[in-house]
Structures are given as C-alpha cells and as structure tokens.
Amino acid sequence: MTHKGPSDLCLANLLGQGKRNYFDFVYIDGSHQAPDVLCDAVLGFRLLKAGGVMAFDDYLWSEDLPQGKDPLRCPKPAIDAFVNLNFRKLNVLPAPLYQLYIQKVSD
C-alpha cells in the first residue's frame, strides 16, 4: 500500500480510516528534521500492531553545517526521545548501523 503526500497527513488519515494497530511493519524515512521524525514515529507507532516492527532509517545521519551539528536537523534526537518515552511498549532490535529497529510489545 503506497500513499503519497506529507507523512503527517497520510499517517493521520490512515488513523482516521480505522487503521490503528493494523500494520505489521512501518518504515520511517522522510524528513530528517527532528520534529518531523518524532511526529512520524508517534503516528506510525499507533498504526503498528503489537508484535509489529518499526524501522527508522538514517539514525546517525547529520547535516554538515558551517556552525556544526544542529540537533533539530538530525533524526537521532527524535528517535531517542521516542524510544525513551515508550520504553515499556517496545523492544529495540538489532539493526544495521544507520538504522534503528523496534518491535511494539503493547499499546
């Protein structure tokens, strides 16, 4: 199933269609801006069924800026915040270096 459009709107639309706890796999790979990644993670997790897996791409990606790293322009701080806030509902799985996989164990 493919949906085109801004991820926050598409994910919210799927929730509106009753797809909560519906998907076995959710892949987060869109914007690298921390607020966008966090929004996608929260909405995607609601769509994921217990036992399902969510993959985050570009976990360690950062933008080369003249003034150095900007934590709001990297996925990692948002992914870490999401995992830390939901640690009772998920398990972190082994994954390639630049990705992070979690398995949903409960709502």
Residue pairs with C-beta under 8 A, 6 or more apart in sequence:
3 10
3 13
3 14
4 10
7 30
7 31
7 36
7 39
7 40
7 43
8 36
8 39
8 40
8 43
11 40
11 43
11 44
11 47
12 43
14 22
14 47
15 43
15 46
15 47
19 47
20 46
20 47
21 46
21 47
21 48
21 49
21 50
21 107
22 47
22 49
23 47
23 48
23 49
23 52
24 48
24 49
24 51
24 52
24 53
25 48
25 52
25 53
25 54
25 55
26 44
26 45
26 47
26 48
26 52
26 53
26 54
26 55
27 54
27 55
27 57
28 37
28 40
28 41
28 44
28 54
28 55
28 56
28 57
29 55
29 56
29 57
29 58
30 36
30 37
30 40
31 37
31 40
32 58
32 61
32 63
32 73
32 74
32 75
33 72
33 73
34 71
34 72
34 73
34 74
34 75
34 77
34 78
35 72
35 78
36 78
37 56
37 75
37 78
37 79
38 78
38 81
38 82
41 54
41 56
41 78
41 79
41 82
42 82
44 54
45 54
45 82
45 86
45 89
45 90
45 104
48 54
48 104
49 104
50 104
50 105
50 106
50 107
51 103
51 104
51 105
52 103
52 104
53 93
53 101
53 102
53 103
53 104
54 101
54 102
54 103
54 104
55 95
55 99
55 100
55 101
56 75
56 79
56 99
56 100
56 101
56 102
57 75
57 98
57 99
58 75
58 98
58 99
59 75
59 76
59 79
59 97
59 98
59 99
59 100
60 76
60 97
60 98
61 74
61 75
61 76
61 98
62 69
62 73
62 74
62 76
63 69
63 70
63 73
63 74
65 73
71 77
79 100
83 90
83 92
83 100
83 102
88 106
89 104
89 105
89 106
89 107
90 102
90 103
90 104
90 105
91 102
91 103
91 105
92 100
92 101
92 102
93 101
93 102
93 103
94 101
95 101
